[in-house]
Amino acid sequence: MWTSAGIPRLRAKLKELTSRSTVPQIFFNSVYVGGNEELQKLAPEELQRLVSLVRTEPLPADALPLPEENPSEPADLETDNAAELSLLLREMILKLFSEHLSADGKSVDYKGMSVNPAFERYCDLAIQLQRVELLSLSREEKLAFFINIYNALVIHGYLRLGAPTNWWHRYRFFNYVSYLIGGEVFTLQDIENGVLRGNRKGVAQLRKPFSKTDPRLQVALPDVEPLIHFALNCGAKGCPPIKTYTPQDIDSQLRTAAEAFLENDDACVVDSGKGEVRLSQIFKWYRADFGDTDEKLLKWVLDHMSDSPKKTSLQGVLSGGKTKVSFLPYDWSSNSSH
C-alpha cells in the first residue's frame, strides 16, 4: 500500500492519477482506493484481497516511487538560515506527529509525543530561532518560514500546555504561545495576523498586532495573503491538514492547499437546487481577505477550485442569478486523542 503525505515532487503526478488535491490518496499497487474515508469503508474481505495483492504481486513499473519510511535526521542541526531552520523544525515535528497518529489518522497522542526523546531534540533546535535574520528574507521565504513555524508552534504549545477547550482558552493560547525569533517575541496571533496577513486585525482583536513603532512591523508582508488560511493548522479538526512548505514554488503549493481544502465538503458545499453555497467559517472570519461582497467571495472560491463536478455546480449556480451564501459549523474539537 502506498499513501502520499504531500511530498512536493509527487504532488503533480498524484493529482494527474487521481484528479484529487487532498491527501492521503491510497493505492494497493496499481489499484486506486481513494482517501482515508474510502479505505475505512472497504469490506474486510476486499481489504484482505488488496493486501494479498501487494504481498504476492510485484510493484507495477509505472507505480509512484515509494517515499522513504525513515528519512535520516539532519546531521547539522545548527543554522542561522531562517528558511533552512524552519524546514528542519517542521521535519522533526512532523516525524513526531506521524509516529503518534491514531489508527484512523484523525487524532494525535500528544501525551505520548511529549515523552518521545525526539521532542527534546526539537526543543533544542527551536532555541536557535532567536539567532535567525528575518529582514533579509524574500516574500517567498517569509511565507514558507512563518507558515512552517506557526504549525510547529501550535503542536509545541499543545504538548506543553494542552489543547484549549473553550473560546477563552483559545484566545489565551493564540495570544500567549510564542517563540523568540530573530530577537523578537512572536505569538501565534502575531505570526498569522501581523506577518502573514500584512498586519491586519484578527478575530476578536481591537487593534492591529504591530504598532507603527514596533520593530516586528518590518517583517510583516506588505499585503494580505489569503492562501495562508489553507496552510495554517490551529490544532482543531476543522483546520486544513498539516504540510511542509518551501520557498521554491510557494504560491503553487498554497494554491494546491486551497484546492484540496475546497474539495472537502466540510469546507464547501454547493446546493444547486437551493442556489446556495455553504462555506467554512474561515471565509466568514477573514471575509476581508477574500472579498467584501458575496459576489467577490464566490468569485474567489471559484477561481481557486480545481476542475471538478463541484466547480461545475458552482459555475451553474452563479450563472443562475443571486446566490445565497451561508457558513458551515466549525469543528473546534481537538485532534488530540486525550
Buried (B, 14 or more C-beta within 10 A) or exposed (E): BBBBBBBBEBBEEBBEBBEBBBBBBBBBBEEEBBBBEEBEEBEEEEBEEBEEBBEEEEEEEEEBEEEEEEEEEBEEBEBEBBBBBBBBBBBBBBBBBEEBBEEEBEBBBBEBBBEBEBBEBBEEBBEBBBBBEBEEBEBBBBBBBBBBBBBBBBBBBBBEEBBBEEEEEBBEBBBEBBBEBBEBEBBBBBBBBBBBBBBBEBBEEEEBBBEEEBEBBEBBBEEBBBBBBBBBBBBBBBBBBBBBBBBEBBEEBBBBBBBBBBBBEEBBBBBEEEBBBBBBBBBBBBBEBBBEEBEEBBBBBBEBBBEBEBBEBBEEBBEEEEBEBEBBEBEBEBBBBE
